[in-house]
């Protein structure tokens, strides 16, 4: 696939099924991530692959975190609501937890490190699309929940930038055509 065509045609695909990306395809995704813009060559990211039975474990972590969050607000969640959290990681055969690993640096602020980690994820999405793999970058409450972060054993200075859902697209999605002029202007 031509590089510009890849950039112009990539869309998020929420409906994904088996098979997950192969080991070779995953290596291509991670090689693309390592090419993200990175002021100071800090490589402020890391990734956790969650597949197979580990997806159920992640879903249970989500449900427990959501229950604790609700209890703190003196609310209760129904079994249906808890099952929604349990089933989140089952929406794709592979969930990659993208983690920003920021640290103090005299020239590279936290925001640049976080953006760099986001660029790494975007590169992964582009590499996935170029290989015919469907992908969806998700966040939501479970990306910012401290109990989820603890359950995934994140260290100080680490935060989840998103969950990258990867698999075989169930169906294609029309690429929306956007008017570039609505987003660009000259400054003088």
SULMO-V408373 format. One record per pair of residues at least 4 apart in sequence whose ideal C-beta (glycine too) atoms are under 8 Angstrom apart, sorted by sequence separation. I is the first residue (numbers start at 1). GAP is how many residues later the second one is. If there is no record, write none. Layout:
((I;GAP) (I;GAP))
This chain:
((1;4) (2;4) (3;4) (4;4) (5;4) (6;4) (21;4) (22;4) (23;4) (24;4) (25;4) (26;4) (27;4) (28;4) (29;4) (30;4) (31;4) (38;4) (50;4) (51;4) (53;4) (54;4) (55;4) (56;4) (57;4) (58;4) (59;4) (60;4) (61;4) (62;4) (63;4) (64;4) (65;4) (66;4) (67;4) (68;4) (69;4) (71;4) (77;4) (78;4) (79;4) (80;4) (81;4) (82;4) (83;4) (84;4) (86;4) (87;4) (105;4) (108;4) (109;4) (110;4) (111;4) (112;4) (113;4) (114;4) (115;4) (116;4) (117;4) (118;4) (119;4) (120;4) (121;4) (122;4) (123;4) (124;4) (125;4) (126;4) (127;4) (129;4) (139;4) (141;4) (145;4) (146;4) (147;4) (148;4) (150;4) (154;4) (169;4) (178;4) (179;4) (180;4) (1;5) (21;5) (38;5) (50;5) (70;5) (71;5) (77;5) (108;5) (128;5) (138;5) (139;5) (143;5) (149;5) (154;5) (178;5) (38;6) (70;6) (89;6) (128;6) (129;6) (142;6) (154;6) (70;7) (128;7) (21;8) (50;8) (102;8) (105;8) (152;8) (34;9) (36;9) (149;9) (67;10) (103;10) (125;10) (149;10) (66;11) (102;11) (124;11) (149;11) (33;12) (101;12) (102;12) (125;12) (148;12) (100;13) (33;14) (100;14) (66;15) (67;15) (144;15) (66;16) (100;16) (101;16) (121;16) (144;16) (30;17) (100;17) (143;17) (99;18) (100;18) (143;18) (63;19) (66;19) (98;19) (143;19) (63;20) (65;20) (143;20) (139;21) (142;21) (63;22) (98;22) (139;22) (26;23) (62;23) (63;23) (98;23) (139;23) (62;24) (138;24) (139;24) (137;25) (138;25) (59;26) (60;26) (62;26) (98;26) (137;26) (138;26) (59;27) (62;27) (137;27) (138;27) (59;28) (96;28) (136;28) (137;28) (59;29) (135;29) (136;29) (56;30) (58;30) (59;30) (135;30) (20;31) (58;31) (59;31) (135;31) (134;32) (56;33) (133;33) (134;33) (55;34) (56;34) (133;34) (134;34) (55;35) (133;35) (134;35) (134;36) (58;37) (128;38) (50;39) (125;39) (55;40) (121;40) (124;40) (121;41) (51;42) (92;42) (51;43) (118;43) (121;43) (50;44) (51;44) (92;44) (117;44) (118;44) (49;45) (50;45) (91;45) (114;45) (49;46) (50;46) (49;47) (50;47) (114;47) (48;48) (47;49) (48;49) (47;50) (47;51) (48;51) (47;52) (45;53) (46;53) (99;53) (45;54) (88;54) (101;54) (103;54) (45;55) (46;55) (97;55) (99;55) (102;55) (44;56) (45;56) (101;56) (102;56) (44;57) (85;57) (101;57) (102;57) (43;58) (44;58) (100;58) (44;59) (99;59) (100;59) (99;60) (100;60) (42;61) (99;61) (100;61) (98;62) (99;62) (42;63) (97;63) (98;63) (98;64) (40;65) (98;65) (42;66) (97;66) (98;66) (40;67) (96;67) (97;67) (39;68) (40;68) (95;68) (96;68) (39;69) (44;69) (95;69) (44;70) (95;70) (96;70) (42;71) (45;71) (94;71) (95;71) (20;72) (44;72) (45;72) (69;72) (94;72) (20;73) (21;73) (39;73) (44;73) (92;73) (93;73) (94;73) (19;74) (20;74) (42;74) (89;74) (91;74) (92;74) (93;74) (16;75) (17;75) (18;75) (45;75) (66;75) (92;75) (93;75) (16;76) (17;76) (66;76) (69;76) (14;77) (16;77) (39;77) (65;77) (38;78) (69;78) (37;79) (66;79) (68;79) (36;80) (62;80) (65;80) (36;81) (37;82) (65;82) (36;83) (64;83) (65;83) (36;84) (34;86) (36;86) (61;86) (62;86) (65;86) (33;87) (36;87) (61;87) (64;87) (33;88) (35;88) (33;90) (61;90) (32;91) (33;91) (61;91) (32;92) (30;94) (32;94) (33;94) (29;95) (32;95) (31;96) (29;98) (28;99) (29;99) (25;103) (28;103) (29;104) (48;104) (25;106) (21;107) (25;108) (21;110) (21;112) (46;112) (12;113) (10;115) (10;116) (45;116) (16;118) (7;119) (10;119) (15;119) (16;119) (6;120) (9;120) (16;120) (13;121) (13;122) (14;122) (6;123) (12;123) (13;123) (6;124) (12;124) (12;125) (1;128) (1;129) (29;137) (21;145) (20;146) (21;146) (20;147) (19;148) (16;149) (18;149) (19;149) (16;150) (17;150) (18;150) (14;151) (16;151) (17;151) (16;152) (16;153) (17;153) (15;154) (16;154) (15;155) (13;156) (15;156) (13;157) (13;159) (13;160) (12;161) (11;162) (11;163) (11;164) (11;165) (9;166) (8;167))
